[in-house]
Amino acid sequence: MKSDIHPKYGPVVFRDLASDTSFLTNSTATSAKTIEWEDGNTYPLIEVEISSASHPFYTGKQRIMDSAGRVERFNARFKGFGGKK
């Protein structure tokens, strides 16, 4: 690897704003905000809107789409479109 061309890789805390959960992991992301972690060390803080702690796919709280209602609305809206004149 070439020296001085790669971003710094180190510990960073990610805070999920939706569920107020924090994760300590390694990343190349940086931030001016810092937080004191449970181990007493200070790490950069990255605040994210959504993570695995609040994403519906990972939490199992997915919404079921009403596809039948959508199809019926579409057919009602365009029922006379493209008919013979």
Secondary structure, 3 states (H helix, E strand, C coil): CCCCCCCCCEEEEEEECCCCEEEEEEECCCCCCEEECCCCCEEEEEEECCCCCCCHHHHCCCCCCCHHHHHHHHHHHCCCCCCCC
